[in-house]
């Protein structure tokens, strides 16, 4: 792991851990991928997780961000235990993640994609299914034809 910065703020005071893992384990049906991972990242620090393919780098990020649940151990974000939180909960707490392959709405402009992210952060939710059920309270079953929908 490579670390940069001293972990001190502009006044030379120690910064809190923004991210911490304690005794983190994860396995895939008995194949242990993460083994006792203890990590501390202070505010304003930058770290790099390096290793060969299959070393568990992506699995570590998936456990930290809530995509996978750890077999054992704890994850803390901004001093709060977040072990087992879901990715959308982590995003609402302020944890962001980027991927090598981006997942944007292809038919929207860059501005529209960013606007959706900002609105989501502000708590605006687009409840498409709720609106559909308000208009059509009898949901269609798979294979049901439109002319056979009950009134």
N, CA, C and O of each residue as an XYZ file, in Angstrom:
604
protein
N       0.842     -1.153      0.000
C       0.000      0.000      0.000
C       0.894      1.225      0.000
O       1.888      1.276      0.725
N       0.542      2.216     -0.817
C       1.310      3.445     -0.917
C       0.483      4.548     -0.291
O      -0.710      4.660     -0.573
N       1.088      5.361      0.550
C       0.373      6.425      1.231
C       1.035      7.750      0.941
O       2.256      7.830      0.804
N       0.220      8.798      0.845
C       0.741     10.127      0.600
C       0.101     11.083      1.587
O      -1.029     10.846      2.015
N       0.780     12.152      1.962
C       0.353     13.153      2.946
C       0.623     12.644      4.352
O       0.807     11.447      4.575
N       0.642     13.559      5.274
C       1.022     13.216      6.640
C      -0.158     12.838      7.514
O       0.034     12.377      8.639
N      -1.397     13.025      7.012
C      -2.552     12.746      7.857
C      -2.825     13.863      8.836
O      -3.575     13.679      9.796
N      -2.222     15.031      8.605
C      -2.448     16.181      9.470
C      -3.133     17.257      8.658
O      -2.917     17.376      7.452
N      -3.967     18.042      9.333
C      -4.625     19.127      8.628
C      -3.671     20.311      8.510
O      -2.503     20.211      8.887
N      -4.171     21.436      7.984
C      -3.305     22.586      7.735
C      -2.709     23.172      9.008
O      -1.719     23.899      8.935
N      -3.280     22.879     10.170
C      -2.774     23.378     11.444
C      -1.857     22.379     12.135
O      -1.433     22.606     13.268
N      -1.545     21.265     11.453
C      -0.667     20.265     12.035
C      -1.366     19.322     13.004
O      -0.710     18.520     13.668
N      -2.710     19.410     13.092
C      -3.463     18.538     13.997
C      -3.787     17.233     13.281
O      -3.937     17.206     12.059
N      -3.893     16.157     14.047
C      -4.248     14.863     13.459
C      -5.663     14.863     12.918
O      -6.563     15.464     13.504
N      -5.855     14.188     11.802
C      -7.176     14.082     11.179
C      -7.812     12.759     11.581
O      -7.118     11.790     11.892
N      -9.135     12.733     11.571
C      -9.850     11.503     11.900
C      -9.756     10.509     10.752
O      -9.484     10.883      9.611
N      -9.984      9.244     11.068
C     -10.054      8.221     10.024
C     -11.340      8.435      9.246
O     -12.429      8.424      9.820
N     -11.216      8.627      7.962
C     -12.392      8.742      7.110
C     -12.898      7.345      6.752
O     -14.093      7.131      6.549
N     -11.953      6.395      6.681
C     -12.282      5.010      6.349
C     -11.402      4.098      7.181
O     -10.205      4.340      7.335
N     -12.009      3.042      7.717
C     -11.248      2.079      8.513
C     -11.876      0.705      8.374
O     -13.098      0.561      8.370
N     -11.029     -0.295      8.261
C     -11.503     -1.677      8.321
C     -10.771     -2.365      9.458
O      -9.594     -2.104      9.706
N     -11.479     -3.241     10.143
C     -10.895     -4.000     11.249
C     -11.175     -5.480     11.031
O     -12.332     -5.900     10.981
N     -10.114     -6.267     10.903
C     -10.242     -7.723     10.802
C     -11.182     -8.173      9.710
O     -12.003     -9.064      9.928
N     -11.076     -7.569      8.528
C     -12.001     -7.841      7.434
C     -11.650     -9.144      6.726
O     -10.510     -9.355      6.311
N     -12.648    -10.012      6.595
C     -12.513    -11.291      5.893
C     -13.639    -11.388      4.869
O     -14.738    -10.877      5.085
N     -13.350    -12.048      3.761
C     -14.403    -12.379      2.804
C     -13.999    -13.652      2.074
O     -12.843    -13.829      1.689
N     -14.966    -14.523      1.896
C     -14.686    -15.752      1.154
C     -15.801    -16.007      0.155
O     -16.930    -15.542      0.318
N     -15.462    -16.746     -0.867
C     -16.422    -17.209     -1.866
C     -16.540    -18.713     -1.721
O     -15.710    -19.460     -2.240
N     -17.574    -19.161     -1.015
C     -17.838    -20.590     -0.796
C     -16.593    -21.329     -0.318
O     -16.230    -22.372     -0.863
N     -15.953    -20.786      0.690
C     -14.798    -21.441      1.293
C     -13.453    -20.961      0.782
O     -12.439    -21.183      1.443
N     -13.408    -20.309     -0.376
C     -12.157    -19.769     -0.904
C     -11.950    -18.390     -0.286
O     -12.605    -17.424     -0.677
N     -11.037    -18.303      0.681
C     -10.808    -17.053      1.397
C     -10.045    -16.075      0.512
O      -8.931    -16.361      0.074
N     -10.651    -14.920      0.253
C     -10.060    -13.915     -0.624
C      -9.468    -12.772      0.192
O      -8.374    -12.296     -0.110
N     -10.178    -12.334      1.213
C      -9.660    -11.306      2.124
C      -9.394    -11.966      3.461
O     -10.224    -12.722      3.965
N      -8.239    -11.680      4.032
C      -7.844    -12.320      5.284
C      -7.306    -11.260      6.233
O      -6.199    -10.756      6.048
N      -8.098    -10.922      7.258
C      -7.679    -10.013      8.323
C      -7.135     -8.680      7.783
O      -6.015     -8.281      8.104
N      -7.945     -8.002      6.961
C      -7.534     -6.717      6.386
C      -7.832     -5.606      7.384
O      -8.981     -5.388      7.769
N      -6.782     -4.911      7.793
C      -6.890     -3.761      8.694
C      -6.345     -2.559      7.938
O      -5.176     -2.530      7.553
N      -7.197     -1.579      7.732
C      -6.859     -0.434      6.913
C      -7.324      0.831      7.615
O      -8.431      0.876      8.152
N      -6.488      1.852      7.612
C      -6.875      3.166      8.137
C      -6.525      4.211      7.088
O      -5.382      4.303      6.641
N      -7.524      4.996      6.703
C      -7.303      6.099      5.779
C      -7.799      7.356      6.477
O      -8.982      7.473      6.796
N      -6.900      8.283      6.711
C      -7.254      9.540      7.366
C      -7.694     10.552      6.316
O      -7.399     10.412      5.129
N      -8.414     11.584      6.786
C      -8.812     12.662      5.892
C      -7.587     13.205      5.178
O      -6.515     13.338      5.770
N      -7.755     13.515      3.912
C      -6.726     14.123      3.072
C      -5.602     13.167      2.689
O      -4.655     13.591      2.027
N      -5.666     11.905      3.076
C      -4.667     10.924      2.652
C      -5.091     10.292      1.336
O      -6.274     10.252      0.999
N      -4.119      9.807      0.613
C      -4.364      9.014     -0.587
C      -3.616      7.702     -0.432
O      -2.452      7.679     -0.030
N      -4.285      6.628     -0.750
C      -3.678      5.299     -0.689
C      -3.870      4.608     -2.030
O      -4.769      4.957     -2.795
N      -3.031      3.638     -2.305
C      -3.176      2.804     -3.496
C      -3.171      1.353     -3.044
O      -2.322      0.941     -2.253
N      -4.101      0.600     -3.539
C      -4.147     -0.840     -3.282
C      -3.573     -1.506     -4.531
O      -4.130     -1.383     -5.621
N      -2.466     -2.204     -4.362
C      -1.809     -2.818     -5.517
C      -1.663     -4.316     -5.297
O      -1.607     -4.789     -4.162
N      -1.604     -5.043     -6.380
C      -1.413     -6.481     -6.309
C      -1.738     -7.112     -7.641
O      -2.335     -6.468     -8.504
N      -1.355     -8.366     -7.821
C      -1.615     -9.047     -9.100
C      -3.109     -9.363     -9.263
O      -3.888     -9.270     -8.315
N      -3.474     -9.733    -10.469
C      -4.850    -10.168    -10.726
C      -5.204    -11.295     -9.767
O      -4.402    -12.200     -9.536
N      -6.410    -11.234     -9.211
C      -6.861    -12.284     -8.309
C      -6.420    -12.108     -6.868
O      -6.681    -12.975     -6.034
N      -5.755    -11.000     -6.558
C      -5.248    -10.789     -5.199
C      -6.328    -10.319     -4.227
O      -6.124    -10.367     -3.014
N      -7.470     -9.868     -4.737
C      -8.557     -9.447     -3.854
C      -8.808     -7.948     -3.820
O      -9.573     -7.478     -2.979
N      -8.185     -7.188     -4.708
C      -8.345     -5.731     -4.703
C      -9.805     -5.333     -4.939
O     -10.372     -4.559     -4.167
N     -10.400     -5.852     -5.985
C     -11.794     -5.515     -6.291
C     -12.719     -6.030     -5.202
O     -13.684     -5.353     -4.845
N     -12.449     -7.203     -4.673
C     -13.264     -7.745     -3.583
C     -13.205     -6.819     -2.373
O     -14.226     -6.585     -1.726
N     -12.022     -6.290     -2.058
C     -11.904     -5.348     -0.938
C     -12.797     -4.138     -1.163
O     -13.538     -3.746     -0.261
N     -12.742     -3.543     -2.341
C     -13.588     -2.385     -2.626
C     -15.068     -2.765     -2.607
O     -15.899     -1.976     -2.157
N     -15.405     -3.949     -3.084
C     -16.806     -4.395     -3.047
C     -17.301     -4.577     -1.625
O     -18.467     -4.297     -1.345
N     -16.453     -5.036     -0.721
C     -16.846     -5.193      0.688
C     -16.966     -3.818      1.348
O     -17.927     -3.561      2.074
N     -16.007     -2.944      1.103
C     -16.034     -1.613      1.714
C     -17.265     -0.833      1.270
O     -17.896     -0.158      2.083
N     -17.609     -0.919     -0.009
C     -18.718     -0.115     -0.536
C     -20.078     -0.788     -0.423
O     -21.084     -0.210     -0.832
N     -20.128     -2.001      0.125
C     -21.411     -2.640      0.390
C     -21.922     -3.552     -0.703
O     -23.020     -4.095     -0.580
N     -21.168     -3.737     -1.763
C     -21.599     -4.665     -2.812
C     -21.580     -6.099     -2.287
O     -22.480     -6.887     -2.578
N     -20.539     -6.433     -1.504
C     -20.450     -7.724     -0.822
C     -20.487     -7.480      0.680
O     -20.086     -6.419      1.158
N     -20.972     -8.470      1.415
C     -20.935     -8.429      2.871
C     -19.700     -9.201      3.339
O     -19.397    -10.270      2.809
N     -18.993     -8.666      4.323
C     -17.815     -9.398      4.801
C     -18.216    -10.666      5.541
O     -19.287    -10.732      6.146
N     -17.348    -11.669      5.488
C     -17.570    -12.886      6.275
C     -17.405    -12.566      7.762
O     -18.146    -13.064      8.609
N     -16.426    -11.732      8.050
C     -16.160    -11.250      9.414
C     -15.537     -9.870      9.301
O     -15.093     -9.459      8.228
N     -15.511     -9.169     10.410
C     -14.839     -7.881     10.455
C     -15.801     -6.715     10.356
O     -17.014     -6.887     10.242
N     -15.225     -5.527     10.402
C     -16.023     -4.307     10.437
C     -15.468     -3.276      9.464
O     -14.270     -3.223      9.185
N     -16.396     -2.451      8.957
C     -16.047     -1.315      8.108
C     -16.605     -0.067      8.784
O     -17.759     -0.047      9.213
N     -15.772      0.979      8.876
C     -16.180      2.256      9.469
C     -15.972      3.351      8.438
O     -14.961      3.374      7.736
N     -16.939      4.262      8.350
C     -16.827      5.413      7.462
C     -17.189      6.654      8.249
O     -18.282      6.744      8.809
N     -16.285      7.603      8.295
C     -16.451      8.839      9.066
C     -16.778      8.534     10.523
O     -17.582      9.233     11.140
N     -16.160      7.496     11.074
C     -16.336      7.148     12.471
C     -17.564      6.313     12.785
O     -17.760      5.918     13.935
N     -18.390      6.036     11.796
C     -19.631      5.281     12.001
C     -19.470      3.884     11.415
O     -18.970      3.729     10.301
N     -19.893      2.863     12.168
C     -19.835      1.512     11.613
C     -20.866      1.372     10.503
O     -22.046      1.668     10.691
N     -20.404      0.917      9.350
C     -21.266      0.782      8.175
C     -21.211     -0.639      7.604
O     -21.636     -0.873      6.473
N     -20.690     -1.577      8.386
C     -20.564     -2.966      7.930
C     -21.918     -3.469      7.443
O     -22.917     -3.372      8.156
N     -21.946     -4.003      6.232
C     -23.178     -4.581      5.690
C     -24.132     -3.571      5.084
O     -25.200     -3.950      4.604
N     -23.774     -2.287      5.093
C     -24.630     -1.288      4.448
C     -24.659     -1.536      2.954
O     -23.711     -2.078      2.384
N     -25.735     -1.141      2.335
C     -25.882     -1.326      0.890
C     -25.201     -0.178      0.146
O     -24.991      0.892      0.718
N     -24.854     -0.394     -1.127
C     -24.163      0.657     -1.879
C     -24.901      1.991     -1.896
O     -24.262      3.036     -1.772
N     -26.232      1.989     -2.046
C     -26.948      3.260     -2.077
C     -26.890      3.958     -0.716
O     -26.889      5.187     -0.650
N     -26.842      3.183      0.366
C     -26.704      3.785      1.693
C     -25.320      4.413      1.851
O     -25.180      5.494      2.424
N     -24.308      3.728      1.339
C     -22.949      4.270      1.398
C     -22.866      5.558      0.584
O     -22.222      6.517      1.010
N     -23.503      5.590     -0.569
C     -23.492      6.798     -1.398
C     -24.170      7.954     -0.671
O     -23.699      9.089     -0.744
N     -25.264      7.682      0.025
C     -25.959      8.740      0.762
C     -25.142      9.257      1.938
O     -25.329     10.391      2.379
N     -24.232      8.420      2.448
C     -23.342      8.869      3.526
C     -22.175      9.699      2.976
O     -21.460     10.355      3.734
N     -21.995      9.663      1.665
C     -20.941     10.460      1.047
C     -19.796      9.662      0.463
O     -18.803     10.242      0.024
N     -19.911      8.338      0.449
C     -18.844      7.525     -0.142
C     -19.127      7.341     -1.628
O     -20.190      6.854     -2.014
N     -18.182      7.729     -2.439
C     -18.318      7.563     -3.874
C     -17.370      6.492     -4.368
O     -16.378      6.166     -3.717
N     -17.686      5.963     -5.505
C     -16.842      4.935     -6.102
C     -16.854      5.135     -7.602
O     -17.888      5.461     -8.184
N     -15.720      4.943     -8.219
C     -15.671      5.006     -9.676
C     -15.270      3.637    -10.204
O     -14.612      2.854     -9.519
N     -15.672      3.375    -11.412
C     -15.391      2.093    -12.053
C     -14.578      2.339    -13.307
O     -14.588      3.444    -13.848
N     -13.876      1.321    -13.774
C     -13.135      1.463    -15.021
C     -14.083      1.682    -16.192
O     -13.768      2.408    -17.135
N     -15.244      1.047    -16.122
C     -16.266      1.228    -17.149
C     -17.365      2.073    -16.519
O     -17.965      1.673    -15.521
N     -17.628      3.240    -17.099
C     -18.614      4.144    -16.521
C     -20.027      3.645    -16.786
O     -20.284      2.955    -17.772
N     -20.931      4.003    -15.893
C     -22.340      3.637    -16.019
C     -23.166      4.918    -16.002
O     -23.720      5.312    -14.975
N     -23.232      5.549    -17.153
C     -24.048      6.750    -17.271
C     -25.240      6.437    -18.149
O     -25.304      5.378    -18.773
N     -26.178      7.356    -18.194
C     -27.321      7.214    -19.078
C     -26.886      7.709    -20.461
O     -26.710      8.910    -20.667
N     -26.716      6.792    -21.389
C     -26.135      7.119    -22.697
C     -26.921      8.162    -23.481
O     -26.334      8.931    -24.242
N     -28.223      8.199    -23.309
C     -29.041      9.133    -24.095
C     -29.110     10.522    -23.467
O     -29.673     11.445    -24.055
N     -28.536     10.669    -22.272
C     -28.522     11.980    -21.619
C     -27.177     12.648    -21.857
O     -26.166     11.983    -22.085
N     -27.182     13.968    -21.801
C     -25.928     14.706    -21.920
C     -25.136     14.550    -20.626
O     -25.659     14.075    -19.618
N     -23.870     14.956    -20.666
C     -23.042     14.922    -19.453
C     -23.691     15.780    -18.371
O     -23.739     15.379    -17.208
N     -24.192     16.958    -18.743
C     -24.853     17.839    -17.778
C     -26.051     17.150    -17.132
O     -26.221     17.224    -15.915
N     -26.880     16.482    -17.926
C     -28.064     15.804    -17.393
C     -27.673     14.670    -16.458
O     -28.335     14.472    -15.440
N     -26.619     13.918    -16.768
C     -26.141     12.855    -15.882
C     -25.682     13.433    -14.547
O     -26.011     12.890    -13.493
N     -24.926     14.526    -14.584
C     -24.449     15.157    -13.348
C     -25.615     15.727    -12.561
O     -25.640     15.627    -11.334
N     -26.588     16.329    -13.254
C     -27.760     16.882    -12.571
C     -28.515     15.787    -11.816
O     -28.962     16.009    -10.691
N     -28.662     14.607    -12.426
C     -29.331     13.494    -11.735
C     -28.579     13.105    -10.468
O     -29.201     12.833     -9.441
N     -27.252     13.074    -10.527
C     -26.452     12.733     -9.345
C     -26.641     13.775     -8.242
O     -26.779     13.422     -7.071
N     -26.648     15.055     -8.614
C     -26.827     16.125     -7.630
C     -28.219     16.046     -7.014
O     -28.363     16.162     -5.797
N     -29.231     15.853     -7.832
C     -30.599     15.737     -7.309
C     -30.719     14.555     -6.359
O     -31.377     14.661     -5.324
N     -30.094     13.433     -6.693
C     -30.128     12.256     -5.823
C     -29.475     12.568     -4.485
O     -29.995     12.192     -3.434
N     -28.335     13.256     -4.518
C     -27.637     13.619     -3.280
C     -28.502     14.526     -2.413
O     -28.419     14.478     -1.185
N     -29.330     15.348     -3.044
C     -30.226     16.256     -2.307
C     -31.505     15.560     -1.846
O     -32.360     16.191     -1.226
N     -31.642     14.283     -2.138
C     -32.798     13.532     -1.650
C     -33.947     13.430     -2.628
O     -34.986     12.862     -2.292
N     -33.793     13.967     -3.837
C     -34.852     13.876     -4.836
C     -34.830     12.465     -5.411
O     -33.799     12.013     -5.910
N     -35.955     11.775     -5.343
C     -36.047     10.407     -5.838
C     -37.097     10.351     -6.943
O     -38.164     10.958     -6.844
N     -36.776      9.621     -7.977
C     -37.707      9.442     -9.081
C     -38.369      8.087     -8.899
O     -37.744      7.050     -9.122
N     -39.603      8.093     -8.505
C     -40.331      6.880     -8.152
C     -41.189      6.435     -9.341
O     -42.416      6.521     -9.305
N     -40.521      5.962    -10.386
C     -41.207      5.587    -11.610
C     -42.267      4.518    -11.372
O     -43.399      4.664    -11.833
N     -41.923      3.451    -10.663
C     -42.903      2.379    -10.456
C     -44.107      2.857     -9.657
O     -45.235      2.461     -9.949
N     -43.888      3.701     -8.657
C     -45.010      4.232     -7.886
C     -45.958      4.996     -8.799
O     -47.175      4.861     -8.675
N     -45.428      5.786     -9.699
C     -46.265      6.547    -10.626
C     -46.999      5.617    -11.590
O     -48.159      5.865    -11.920
N     -46.340      4.554    -12.045
C     -46.982      3.593    -12.932
C     -48.168      2.941    -12.228
O     -49.239      2.798    -12.817
N     -47.977      2.542    -10.958
C     -49.058      1.889    -10.228
C     -50.184      2.850     -9.874
O     -51.324      2.419     -9.700
N     -49.891      4.142     -9.763
C     -50.964      5.120     -9.558
C     -51.837      5.210    -10.801
O     -53.057      5.347    -10.711
N     -51.195      5.132    -11.962
C     -51.940      5.211    -13.224
C     -52.635      3.890    -13.524
O     -53.795      3.880    -13.934
N     -51.944      2.789    -13.325
C     -52.482      1.453    -13.619
C     -52.319      0.589    -12.372
O     -51.306     -0.095    -12.231
N     -53.301      0.607    -11.460
C     -53.151     -0.111    -10.189
C     -53.090     -1.625    -10.307
O     -52.705     -2.288     -9.343
N     -53.451     -2.194    -11.439
C     -53.372     -3.648    -11.624
C     -52.144     -3.949    -12.455
O     -52.187     -3.816    -13.678
N     -51.043     -4.353    -11.825
C     -49.818     -4.599    -12.595
C     -49.995     -5.746    -13.572
O     -50.731     -6.699    -13.314
N     -49.321     -5.638    -14.675
C     -49.369     -6.693    -15.689
C     -48.520     -7.868    -15.249
O     -47.450     -7.695    -14.667
N     -49.000     -9.042    -15.529
C     -48.202    -10.239    -15.273
C     -47.388    -10.535    -16.519
O     -47.792    -10.189    -17.629
N     -46.256    -11.168    -16.339
C     -45.435    -11.520    -17.484
C     -46.247    -12.421    -18.400
O     -46.840    -13.402    -17.951
N     -46.272    -12.093    -19.656
C     -47.006    -12.889    -20.629
C     -48.442    -12.436    -20.823
O     -49.111    -12.926    -21.733
N     -48.937    -11.527    -20.012
C     -50.299    -11.030    -20.166
C     -50.356    -10.085    -21.355
O     -49.487     -9.229    -21.517
N     -51.350    -10.237    -22.160
C     -51.510     -9.348    -23.305
C     -52.344     -8.158    -22.866
O     -53.175     -8.273    -21.966
N     -52.122     -7.014    -23.502
C     -52.820     -5.795    -23.114
C     -54.326     -5.926    -23.226
O     -55.047     -5.357    -22.406
N     -54.835     -6.666    -24.228
C     -56.278     -6.785    -24.375
C     -56.913     -7.734    -23.354
O     -58.138     -7.849    -23.313
N     -56.109     -8.418    -22.526
C     -56.635     -9.302    -21.495
C     -56.490     -8.734    -20.091
O     -56.714     -9.450    -19.115
N     -56.121     -7.463    -19.968
C     -55.910     -6.848    -18.650
C     -57.256     -6.614    -17.999
O     -58.162     -6.072    -18.631
N     -57.408     -7.028    -16.698
C     -58.702     -6.824    -16.028
C     -58.984     -5.340    -15.827
O     -58.061     -4.543    -15.659
N     -60.251     -4.978    -15.846
C     -60.664     -3.574    -15.643
C     -60.706     -3.228    -14.182
O     -61.031     -2.096    -13.824
